[in-house]
């Protein structure tokens, strides 16, 4: 018998468990600060030897996504063009960056 989406009396429990898992993932990731690309770029240039996670995304138009930690906070931006990265930056290319809304 093929298995498909949860239907029936347990569907609500499955949906609740999925919502709880998402909420726990958000709590585990901590606060993520979304910034405009120009502010993100300025902050990145102030950091000493930053570790930058980069990915591309977009459905109809390519966008460039960036994530990095600075002084205990995690910063994220999305830009229509690649950002200027300071020398000494360690870059990790990710297949995808998922940031909760």
N, C-alpha and C positions, 0 to 999 in steps of 0.2 A: 504494500500500500504506500503510495507517495505521500510525503508530508508536505503540508503547505502552511499558510499563515494560521495563527492561532484563531480558532473560531469556536464559539460555544461558551459554556459556563466559566472556563478558565481564561478566556481572552482578556478580561479585565485585570486579572492577576498578572498575566504576562506583560501587559502594557504598563502596569504599576511597577513591576520589577525593572522594566527597561527605563522608565522615567527615573527610578531611584538610582540605577547604575549611571545614568547621565549626570544626575545631580552630584553623585559621589565623585565622578571624574572632574567636574567643575570645581568642587571643593579641593580635590587633590592638587589641581593645577595652580591654585591660588589666584590672586588678582592679576588680571592681564590688563594693562593700560593701552588703550587704542589711541594712536596719535596721527596727526597729519604727517605726510611724508617728509616735509621740510623740517618739522620739529624733530622727528625721529632721526633724520640724517644729522642734525646738529648734536643731538644727544649721543649718537653713535660715534661721532668724531671726538667727543669729550672722554669717552671710555678708553681705558688703557688695555690694549690687547683683547678686544671684544671677541666673543664667540657669536656668530651671526648664523641663524637658520634661515634659509631662503627656499622659496618654492614659487612656481608659476601656476596660475589658475585662470579661471574665466571661461564662460560658456560661449559668448559671442565675441568677446574682446579679451586679449591676454592681459592679465595683471600680474604684478610682481608682489609677493608677500614676504614680509621680513619679521623676524622675532629675535629678541635678544634680552639678556638679563643685565641689569645695572643696579648696583646698590640694593640688592634684595628684591627688586621689582622686575616684572617681565613686561616688555614693551613690544607692541605689534603695530605694523602699518601695512597698508596695501597701496600700491602706486601703479599708475598707467605706464611708467617708464622705470628702468633700472635706477637704483640709487647709487650715489657716489660712496664708495667704501674706503675707509682709511687703510693705509698700508699697515700690516701687522694684524689685520683682522683674520681670524680663523673662520672659514666659511664651511657650513654643513649644508649640502644640498638635500632637501627633503622632497619626497614625491608629493606630499600634501601637508599643509598646515591647517589644522582645524582649531578655531577659536570660538568658544561659546558666545552666543548673542546676548 
